[in-house]
Amino acid sequence: MTKLIMNADDFGYCKGINLGIIECFQNGVVTSATLMANMPGTEHAAALAKENQDLGVGVHLVLTCGRPVRSDVPSLVREDGEFHRIGDMPKCADPMDIEKELNSQMERFLSLGLAPTHIDSHHHVHGLEKVFPVVEKIAKKYGVPVRKLEDSHHEIPDIKSTDRLITDFFGSNLMAGDLIDILDSSLAFETVEIMCHPGYIDEAILTGSSYALPRVKEMSILTDPEIQKAIEARNIQLVSYKELGNRV
């Protein structure tokens, strides 16, 4: 039996995304979310997480969106105080600043009264050469799983992950059939994470993200009863990283 984690990224970005993720948890197939500790909707997301205890909530580490938690990481930001864009961050960021900031984001997450189920990152920055060693330290310190990336050298001894991460549920032309095809491809693995980005559209996401309107389409698919039927028909078990467990 395949165990499937349907993880919604960007929890905490803004209220629209937060509410969309909760809708997909309560009335759809989302089982897990990862929270951005540095964004305007962080506290709102934490409050919703506490009201929905069965939703697995991990940490969505951020180096390329919004502003840092810390004020003393100059290599991570542009002149306006915002993080560098993903294309510039790897060459600009100092490893010491990365370590300070990501540790502070983890501490901010914990200060919200949440227990992290796992770690991943915005734009998959935890797979970058400068970033991965920091994430490895954090994962080992707290004993939590880390989102799998395709490169084999991103395995962390004694830290769990899924057998497969599927990132194909993304784009402006998604249909329910696309997700059903993805479900079929997951059957070859024991544990799978499918990454998704549902959300309602509010001003913050409409003006701040290049991926806006497709989030509503994702919501409609993730709450479609036909998707739940497809999961049941394939004997797929919906779980979160809570069920995957922590240390091996």
Backbone bond lengths (Angstrom), bond angles and torsions (degrees), N, CA, C in turn:
res aa  C-N    CA-C-N  psi(-1)  N-CA   C-N-CA  omega(-1)  CA-C   N-CA-C  phi
1 M - - - 1.469 - - 1.526 110.12 -
2 T 1.303 116.00 129.90 1.461 120.86 177.19 1.518 110.15 -79.80
3 K 1.320 115.42 131.38 1.465 120.95 172.58 1.520 107.98 -98.48
4 L 1.325 116.20 123.83 1.458 122.05 -173.79 1.513 111.81 -115.67
5 I 1.332 114.83 125.94 1.465 122.16 171.96 1.524 107.59 -102.94
6 M 1.321 116.54 116.87 1.463 120.91 175.21 1.530 106.82 -99.66
7 N 1.333 115.40 100.76 1.469 120.36 -172.39 1.525 111.97 -102.80
8 A 1.322 115.66 125.48 1.462 122.43 176.47 1.523 109.43 -93.91
9 D 1.327 116.20 115.40 1.457 121.59 176.89 1.530 110.51 -76.38
10 D 1.328 115.92 166.23 1.466 125.07 168.36 1.525 114.04 74.93
11 F 1.320 118.70 18.31 1.459 121.94 172.60 1.530 107.29 -59.21
12 G 1.312 116.94 126.74 1.458 120.59 -177.53 1.512 114.32 102.92
13 Y 1.335 117.18 -11.17 1.469 119.23 179.96 1.523 110.54 -59.44
14 C 1.324 117.03 -48.35 1.462 122.49 179.73 1.521 107.84 -165.16
15 K 1.334 116.69 171.19 1.460 120.35 -176.25 1.525 111.95 -64.08
16 G 1.339 117.39 -37.24 1.455 119.82 -179.47 1.515 112.25 -59.84
17 I 1.322 116.41 -46.25 1.457 120.02 178.40 1.523 110.54 -67.03
18 N 1.318 117.02 -42.72 1.463 119.87 179.61 1.525 111.65 -56.34
19 L 1.327 116.19 -48.38 1.459 120.32 -177.74 1.528 111.52 -68.07
20 G 1.331 116.69 -34.94 1.453 119.50 176.71 1.516 112.49 -64.66
21 I 1.328 116.72 -40.98 1.461 120.73 178.17 1.523 110.54 -63.28
22 I 1.322 117.04 -43.78 1.463 119.99 179.52 1.525 110.89 -64.58
23 E 1.327 117.41 -38.08 1.461 120.39 175.76 1.530 111.19 -59.30
24 C 1.330 116.35 -42.46 1.463 120.65 -179.45 1.524 112.15 -72.66
25 F 1.320 117.37 -22.24 1.459 121.10 173.74 1.521 110.59 -78.79
26 Q 1.305 116.35 -46.91 1.469 119.93 -175.22 1.524 112.56 -73.44
27 N 1.321 117.22 -34.08 1.461 121.26 -173.04 1.528 113.08 -126.85
28 G 1.320 116.70 18.63 1.456 120.38 -178.64 1.512 111.45 -146.77
29 V 1.328 115.75 -147.98 1.470 120.94 -171.88 1.521 113.66 -113.55
30 V 1.326 118.46 6.68 1.467 120.52 175.26 1.521 109.16 -70.10
31 T 1.316 116.05 131.77 1.464 121.53 -179.70 1.517 113.01 -117.01
32 S 1.333 116.59 -12.13 1.456 121.30 -168.49 1.522 109.33 -151.43
33 A 1.315 116.12 153.84 1.465 121.21 175.97 1.516 108.44 -146.94
34 T 1.330 115.63 157.93 1.461 119.03 174.66 1.521 109.41 -123.75
35 L 1.333 114.54 131.06 1.456 123.21 -168.10 1.525 111.97 -99.15
36 M 1.330 115.40 132.40 1.458 122.96 175.76 1.534 107.66 -86.96
37 A 1.314 117.22 118.92 1.465 121.09 -173.70 1.520 113.51 -83.69
38 N 1.338 117.67 -2.14 1.468 120.43 -172.23 1.524 113.64 -115.34
39 M 1.316 118.53 7.33 1.455 120.98 -170.03 1.529 112.36 -106.47
40 P 1.335 118.35 163.77 1.470 121.21 -177.83 1.529 114.36 -59.52
41 G 1.332 117.00 -27.16 1.464 119.59 -178.06 1.516 114.49 -94.71
42 T 1.316 117.85 13.10 1.466 121.16 -175.33 1.524 112.42 -59.54
43 E 1.319 117.52 -52.13 1.466 120.24 -176.03 1.522 111.14 -67.64
44 H 1.325 117.19 -35.68 1.461 121.13 176.40 1.529 109.98 -62.10
45 A 1.320 116.84 -43.09 1.462 120.84 177.96 1.522 111.17 -62.90
46 A 1.328 117.01 -42.82 1.468 120.54 -179.83 1.523 110.91 -61.67
47 A 1.327 116.63 -40.35 1.468 120.17 178.44 1.525 110.76 -63.82
48 L 1.319 116.67 -42.11 1.468 120.02 177.94 1.519 111.51 -65.11
49 A 1.333 115.99 -38.01 1.468 119.79 178.64 1.522 110.93 -61.64
50 K 1.314 117.09 -39.49 1.464 120.53 179.91 1.523 111.74 -68.88
51 E 1.335 116.62 -26.67 1.465 120.66 177.27 1.525 112.04 -81.88
52 N 1.324 116.59 -13.81 1.466 122.21 -177.22 1.524 108.92 -128.58
53 Q 1.329 114.84 71.52 1.457 121.32 -169.66 1.527 114.06 -62.54
54 D 1.325 117.72 -23.06 1.464 119.44 -178.43 1.528 112.69 -81.53
55 L 1.306 117.31 -9.79 1.459 120.67 174.86 1.523 108.97 -76.47
56 G 1.321 117.10 121.22 1.457 119.23 174.51 1.518 109.61 -72.55
57 V 1.331 117.20 130.95 1.465 120.69 -177.66 1.525 109.33 -126.09
58 G 1.330 115.12 118.93 1.445 121.66 176.52 1.517 111.40 -109.86
59 V 1.317 115.87 -170.46 1.464 122.83 -176.14 1.528 109.63 -105.35
60 H 1.323 116.32 125.54 1.465 123.00 177.03 1.529 106.54 -101.34
61 L 1.321 117.29 89.38 1.460 121.44 -176.67 1.529 109.84 -64.31
62 V 1.341 115.93 140.29 1.466 120.72 -170.79 1.530 110.74 -129.38
63 L 1.325 115.32 130.26 1.465 121.82 171.47 1.530 111.57 -133.61
64 T 1.332 117.58 2.80 1.471 120.44 -172.67 1.526 113.24 -136.67
65 C 1.334 118.00 20.72 1.469 120.42 -179.15 1.525 109.51 -153.14
66 G 1.328 116.66 129.50 1.453 120.02 179.33 1.514 112.59 75.38
67 R 1.320 115.15 -150.18 1.464 121.86 -177.35 1.525 110.65 -117.03
68 P 1.321 117.60 153.74 1.461 119.74 177.43 1.524 112.41 -64.43
69 V 1.304 115.40 158.74 1.460 121.45 170.31 1.526 109.76 -69.51
70 R 1.332 116.31 -35.55 1.459 122.46 -177.76 1.526 110.94 -93.69
71 S 1.335 114.98 160.59 1.464 120.47 177.26 1.527 112.40 -108.28
72 D 1.343 117.31 2.33 1.461 121.20 -174.85 1.527 112.26 -119.03
73 V 1.344 115.76 40.11 1.468 120.25 179.36 1.537 108.41 -127.15
74 P 1.339 117.35 66.25 1.469 120.97 -170.08 1.521 114.71 -61.73
75 S 1.323 118.15 -29.08 1.465 119.24 -177.21 1.533 112.43 -73.10
76 L 1.323 116.38 -11.71 1.465 119.85 -176.48 1.523 113.22 -91.51
77 V 1.341 117.31 -9.05 1.465 119.41 -170.93 1.527 112.45 -125.43
78 R 1.330 114.16 157.80 1.450 122.27 172.31 1.526 108.99 -83.72
79 E 1.309 116.62 -177.32 1.470 120.87 -179.47 1.521 112.35 -62.69
80 D 1.324 117.11 -28.18 1.468 119.85 -178.90 1.531 113.23 -83.77
81 G 1.333 117.19 2.76 1.456 120.86 178.95 1.510 115.15 86.72
82 E 1.324 117.18 -3.77 1.460 121.64 177.38 1.534 109.81 -84.71
83 F 1.336 115.57 152.96 1.461 119.56 173.74 1.531 110.62 -56.83
84 H 1.325 115.94 151.08 1.456 120.76 171.13 1.525 109.86 -61.17
85 R 1.299 116.44 155.60 1.457 121.21 171.89 1.526 108.90 -71.12
86 I 1.318 115.74 161.11 1.461 121.10 -174.22 1.535 112.11 -58.20
87 G 1.332 117.84 -32.19 1.463 119.61 -179.45 1.514 113.82 -71.60
88 D 1.339 117.34 -23.69 1.461 121.71 -177.36 1.524 113.44 -101.89
89 M 1.315 117.00 -25.72 1.459 120.28 -172.30 1.527 113.83 -56.38
90 P 1.337 120.25 -46.71 1.471 118.85 -175.07 1.523 114.01 -59.37
91 K 1.331 117.80 -34.92 1.466 119.31 -177.94 1.524 112.56 -85.07
92 C 1.341 117.47 -20.96 1.467 120.78 -176.30 1.526 113.16 -93.70
93 A 1.318 116.80 -32.91 1.459 120.81 -168.88 1.518 112.48 -75.24
94 D 1.324 115.24 133.58 1.460 122.34 174.73 1.532 108.67 -87.80
95 P 1.336 118.43 133.36 1.468 120.30 -177.95 1.521 114.17 -55.56
96 M 1.338 117.87 -33.86 1.461 119.87 179.12 1.526 110.89 -67.34
97 D 1.334 116.21 -39.21 1.464 119.40 177.16 1.524 110.83 -67.15
98 I 1.323 116.50 -38.39 1.459 120.36 177.06 1.526 109.89 -58.72
99 E 1.320 115.47 -47.04 1.466 119.09 -177.92 1.521 111.43 -64.09
100 K 1.330 117.77 -43.27 1.460 120.50 178.96 1.527 110.94 -60.97
101 E 1.321 116.46 -46.22 1.461 120.58 -175.57 1.524 111.92 -68.10
102 L 1.316 117.53 -46.84 1.464 118.82 -176.83 1.528 111.91 -68.30
103 N 1.316 117.01 -35.25 1.464 119.09 173.98 1.525 111.01 -63.65
104 S 1.319 116.44 -39.02 1.457 120.08 178.90 1.527 111.69 -68.33
105 Q 1.331 116.81 -35.41 1.461 119.02 176.23 1.525 110.61 -65.36
106 M 1.313 117.02 -39.76 1.465 120.21 177.14 1.533 110.10 -63.71
107 E 1.308 116.30 -42.03 1.470 119.99 178.99 1.530 111.44 -65.97
108 R 1.325 116.32 -37.25 1.466 119.77 176.79 1.523 110.41 -63.89
109 F 1.301 116.99 -42.50 1.465 120.96 176.96 1.529 110.03 -57.52
110 L 1.316 116.96 -48.87 1.461 120.79 -178.94 1.527 111.73 -64.22
111 S 1.325 117.20 -34.15 1.464 120.81 -179.86 1.524 112.33 -66.33
112 L 1.329 117.00 -17.91 1.464 121.38 178.41 1.520 111.69 -79.87
113 G 1.319 117.01 -2.54 1.458 120.90 178.56 1.510 113.79 84.13
114 L 1.328 116.56 23.34 1.457 121.67 -179.79 1.527 110.50 -109.85
115 A 1.316 115.85 149.34 1.466 121.77 174.96 1.521 107.72 -106.01
116 P 1.322 119.08 116.80 1.467 120.68 -174.47 1.524 112.34 -69.31
117 T 1.335 115.39 134.24 1.461 119.67 176.12 1.517 111.61 -85.16
118 H 1.349 117.24 -25.60 1.457 120.98 -176.91 1.521 109.38 -172.94
119 I 1.329 116.26 179.75 1.463 123.07 179.91 1.528 108.87 -128.40
120 D 1.336 115.79 136.26 1.462 121.31 163.16 1.529 107.30 -142.23
121 S 1.325 118.19 -162.21 1.460 117.95 -176.19 1.518 111.97 -153.63
122 H 1.319 115.14 154.29 1.459 122.04 176.15 1.526 109.23 -70.66
123 H 1.324 115.74 130.74 1.470 122.42 -177.12 1.531 112.27 61.11
124 H 1.315 117.12 22.16 1.477 122.34 177.46 1.529 112.52 56.35
125 V 1.332 116.94 34.03 1.470 118.43 -176.58 1.530 112.25 -67.06
126 H 1.323 118.15 -17.09 1.471 118.00 -179.15 1.530 112.39 -68.38
127 G 1.334 116.81 -9.68 1.459 119.49 175.08 1.519 114.23 -89.76
128 L 1.334 117.46 -4.77 1.459 120.48 -178.61 1.532 111.11 -75.63
129 E 1.319 115.50 149.92 1.467 121.01 -174.36 1.529 112.75 -56.39
130 K 1.326 116.89 -40.47 1.462 120.23 -178.27 1.530 112.53 -75.75
131 V 1.324 116.78 -22.70 1.463 121.32 -170.26 1.523 112.72 -98.65
132 F 1.321 116.66 -38.30 1.461 119.76 -172.72 1.529 113.80 -55.76
133 P 1.335 120.24 -43.30 1.468 118.61 179.62 1.534 113.25 -59.41
134 V 1.330 117.16 -33.62 1.463 120.80 178.23 1.523 109.87 -68.41
135 V 1.321 116.30 -45.07 1.460 120.51 179.67 1.527 110.50 -63.93
136 E 1.309 116.42 -37.39 1.464 120.06 177.24 1.528 110.63 -60.22
137 K 1.328 117.32 -43.48 1.471 120.96 178.28 1.519 110.89 -62.09
138 I 1.317 116.67 -44.16 1.464 120.65 -178.23 1.529 110.33 -65.01
139 A 1.330 116.11 -43.90 1.465 120.16 -179.87 1.524 111.53 -61.55
140 K 1.322 116.29 -42.08 1.459 119.80 179.83 1.531 111.15 -69.23
141 K 1.324 116.09 -37.03 1.466 119.74 179.97 1.522 110.95 -61.96
142 Y 1.336 115.98 -43.48 1.465 119.84 -174.66 1.531 112.68 -99.91
143 G 1.320 117.33 -7.96 1.450 120.88 176.37 1.509 114.70 65.49
144 V 1.333 117.28 38.45 1.460 120.54 -177.69 1.534 110.85 -113.76
145 P 1.333 117.19 150.33 1.461 120.58 177.40 1.526 112.18 -61.50
146 V 1.326 115.35 159.30 1.462 122.74 177.57 1.518 108.69 -126.09
147 R 1.330 115.82 139.31 1.462 119.66 177.44 1.525 110.67 -55.48
148 K 1.315 115.28 131.69 1.458 121.84 -179.44 1.524 110.10 -70.33
149 L 1.311 116.18 137.79 1.457 122.06 168.64 1.526 108.14 -116.22
150 E 1.292 116.55 162.36 1.458 120.20 -169.96 1.521 113.53 -70.21
151 D 1.337 117.67 -30.22 1.467 119.84 -177.95 1.528 110.39 -67.88
152 S 1.303 117.20 128.82 1.461 121.16 -174.90 1.521 112.59 -64.23
153 H 1.344 117.33 -26.92 1.458 118.56 -177.92 1.522 112.60 -74.66
154 H 1.324 116.26 -0.37 1.454 119.99 176.88 1.518 112.07 -94.89
155 E 1.298 116.99 24.08 1.454 121.14 171.37 1.534 108.12 -87.20
156 I 1.331 115.97 137.42 1.458 120.94 179.70 1.521 108.52 -112.95
157 P 1.319 118.19 118.12 1.462 120.05 179.72 1.522 111.66 -55.46
158 D 1.324 115.35 136.41 1.468 123.43 177.05 1.528 113.57 70.30
159 I 1.322 118.64 8.21 1.464 121.57 177.36 1.529 108.05 -120.00
160 K 1.309 115.77 129.96 1.449 120.25 -176.23 1.528 112.61 -79.79
161 S 1.314 114.10 160.41 1.456 123.34 169.25 1.521 106.74 -153.09
162 T 1.316 116.93 179.26 1.454 119.85 173.73 1.528 108.91 -82.53
163 D 1.315 115.82 167.06 1.465 119.86 176.02 1.526 111.12 -72.58
164 R 1.336 115.93 -24.94 1.467 119.87 -174.08 1.524 109.94 -151.76
165 L 1.334 116.11 138.09 1.465 122.58 167.91 1.525 107.30 -109.77
166 I 1.329 116.54 129.44 1.464 121.58 177.63 1.520 108.39 -112.82
167 T 1.338 115.75 122.04 1.465 121.72 -176.41 1.529 112.22 -110.76
168 D 1.323 117.27 9.87 1.463 121.26 -171.97 1.525 113.96 -77.38
169 F 1.328 118.22 -14.38 1.467 120.00 179.50 1.531 108.53 -82.52
170 F 1.312 114.90 79.63 1.464 121.01 -171.45 1.524 107.62 -165.12
171 G 1.332 117.75 136.89 1.455 120.02 175.87 1.512 112.91 134.91
172 S 1.304 115.08 170.92 1.466 121.17 -172.85 1.519 113.69 -86.22
173 N 1.333 118.19 -10.12 1.463 120.42 -175.59 1.523 112.19 -119.11
174 L 1.311 117.74 31.05 1.453 120.95 -177.57 1.524 111.89 -67.21
175 M 1.339 114.59 145.59 1.454 121.72 173.93 1.526 108.11 -135.50
176 A 1.329 116.10 163.23 1.462 119.88 -179.41 1.527 110.91 -58.15
177 G 1.328 116.41 -35.73 1.457 119.64 179.58 1.512 113.28 -61.64
178 D 1.339 116.30 -30.34 1.467 119.59 177.92 1.521 110.70 -64.02
179 L 1.332 116.50 -42.11 1.457 119.46 179.75 1.529 110.61 -69.67
180 I 1.317 117.35 -35.61 1.464 119.60 177.26 1.530 110.24 -64.22
181 D 1.317 117.23 -39.45 1.475 120.15 175.48 1.525 110.90 -61.83
182 I 1.327 116.46 -40.14 1.460 120.49 178.04 1.524 110.77 -64.51
183 L 1.330 116.50 -40.75 1.465 120.10 176.75 1.529 110.46 -58.56
184 D 1.314 116.30 -41.91 1.465 119.48 178.54 1.529 111.27 -61.83
185 S 1.318 116.61 -39.52 1.470 119.89 -179.44 1.521 112.24 -70.24
186 S 1.335 116.78 -20.73 1.468 120.04 -178.88 1.520 112.97 -78.67
187 L 1.321 117.05 -15.20 1.461 120.33 -172.64 1.522 113.39 -67.09
188 A 1.314 116.91 -15.94 1.465 120.48 179.72 1.525 112.45 -78.22
189 F 1.344 117.59 -4.66 1.466 120.83 -173.74 1.526 110.33 -122.44
190 E 1.324 115.43 153.81 1.462 120.19 179.27 1.524 111.14 -78.08
191 T 1.329 116.66 -42.33 1.462 121.14 179.01 1.522 109.49 -131.06
192 V 1.322 116.43 132.15 1.459 122.26 -175.13 1.522 109.35 -137.87
193 E 1.333 115.86 140.79 1.466 120.99 167.68 1.519 108.62 -113.01
194 I 1.334 115.75 130.16 1.458 121.68 170.16 1.523 107.39 -106.76
195 M 1.304 115.98 123.16 1.462 122.65 179.84 1.529 109.42 -84.06
196 C 1.333 117.06 135.26 1.458 120.52 177.24 1.521 109.82 -141.82
197 H 1.341 115.40 166.73 1.465 121.04 -175.24 1.536 111.13 -140.41
198 P 1.330 118.05 60.61 1.460 119.28 179.89 1.522 111.93 -75.58
199 G 1.324 115.91 160.34 1.462 119.79 175.87 1.506 111.84 172.27
200 Y 1.328 115.02 151.25 1.453 120.42 166.88 1.530 107.86 -77.66
201 I 1.312 115.90 155.45 1.456 120.10 179.86 1.531 109.79 -94.32
202 D 1.311 116.11 119.57 1.457 121.32 169.35 1.527 108.00 -122.48
203 E 1.323 116.70 -178.87 1.458 119.70 -174.58 1.519 111.88 -61.82
204 A 1.329 116.19 -37.61 1.470 119.81 -176.97 1.519 111.77 -60.79
205 I 1.323 117.14 -44.51 1.467 118.83 -178.05 1.523 110.85 -79.16
206 L 1.333 117.00 -33.10 1.460 119.86 -178.39 1.521 111.24 -66.64
207 T 1.317 116.98 -36.31 1.465 120.62 -178.48 1.522 113.06 -95.58
208 G 1.331 117.95 -15.23 1.461 119.86 -172.51 1.502 116.47 -108.91
209 S 1.344 117.67 -12.13 1.452 119.64 -174.43 1.517 110.76 -129.19
210 S 1.330 115.67 142.85 1.458 120.30 174.99 1.524 111.15 -78.16
211 Y 1.326 116.48 -12.62 1.469 121.86 178.50 1.520 107.34 -113.31
212 A 1.324 116.16 90.77 1.456 120.66 -173.82 1.528 112.10 -118.01
213 L 1.306 117.41 -74.83 1.460 120.71 -175.18 1.528 113.69 -57.93
214 P 1.335 119.62 -36.30 1.470 117.83 178.36 1.526 114.35 -60.18
215 R 1.328 117.83 -19.48 1.462 119.95 179.40 1.527 111.12 -63.62
216 V 1.335 116.33 -35.16 1.463 120.01 178.72 1.526 110.04 -68.46
217 K 1.329 116.52 -39.50 1.461 120.34 176.61 1.518 110.25 -62.69
218 E 1.318 116.83 -41.87 1.461 119.42 176.68 1.523 110.80 -58.10
219 M 1.332 116.22 -42.29 1.467 119.99 179.14 1.522 111.36 -58.16
220 S 1.326 116.30 -44.86 1.455 119.62 -177.00 1.523 111.42 -64.09
221 I 1.327 116.53 -35.22 1.469 120.42 179.13 1.524 110.38 -74.05
222 L 1.316 116.92 -44.71 1.461 121.05 -176.31 1.522 113.05 -67.77
223 T 1.328 117.74 -19.75 1.465 121.80 177.26 1.531 111.97 -105.43
224 D 1.305 117.69 6.39 1.463 122.87 179.35 1.530 109.42 -72.44
225 P 1.330 119.17 123.03 1.470 120.50 179.63 1.532 113.28 -56.71
226 E 1.320 117.30 -26.05 1.466 119.67 179.25 1.529 112.08 -65.56
227 I 1.330 116.09 -29.43 1.471 119.46 177.83 1.525 109.63 -70.04
228 Q 1.314 117.12 -43.09 1.458 120.00 176.91 1.530 110.51 -60.77
229 K 1.326 116.97 -41.52 1.464 120.55 178.11 1.528 110.92 -63.35
230 A 1.333 116.59 -39.81 1.460 120.26 179.42 1.523 111.36 -64.61
231 I 1.313 116.60 -38.42 1.466 121.19 178.08 1.523 110.33 -65.05
232 E 1.322 116.21 -45.25 1.464 120.20 179.99 1.524 110.95 -65.28
233 A 1.339 117.09 -39.71 1.461 120.82 -178.69 1.523 111.93 -64.45
234 R 1.296 117.32 -27.90 1.472 122.32 -179.21 1.528 112.07 -94.45
235 N 1.321 116.08 4.71 1.470 121.47 178.66 1.519 111.69 58.05
236 I 1.333 116.01 36.38 1.467 122.16 176.66 1.521 108.59 -87.47
237 Q 1.306 116.20 134.69 1.460 121.49 178.78 1.519 109.74 -98.68
238 L 1.327 116.99 119.78 1.464 121.17 176.73 1.519 109.53 -79.57
239 V 1.326 116.29 125.48 1.464 121.95 -179.19 1.534 108.59 -138.74
240 S 1.310 115.92 177.03 1.463 121.51 169.44 1.518 108.03 -121.08
241 Y 1.320 116.72 -177.87 1.461 119.21 177.39 1.526 111.79 -67.13
242 K 1.330 117.50 -13.48 1.468 119.59 173.95 1.521 110.07 -60.24
243 E 1.326 115.80 -43.51 1.458 120.44 -179.15 1.527 111.63 -74.08
244 L 1.326 116.83 -27.21 1.462 119.08 176.75 1.516 110.48 -67.29
245 G 1.324 116.75 -33.36 1.450 121.52 177.95 1.518 111.81 91.27
246 N 1.315 114.23 175.11 1.458 120.60 -177.62 1.526 110.57 -98.66
247 R 1.274 117.74 -110.82 1.468 119.79 -174.64 1.530 111.18 -63.18
248 V 1.319 115.75 147.27 1.459 121.89 177.60 1.513 109.52 -63.91
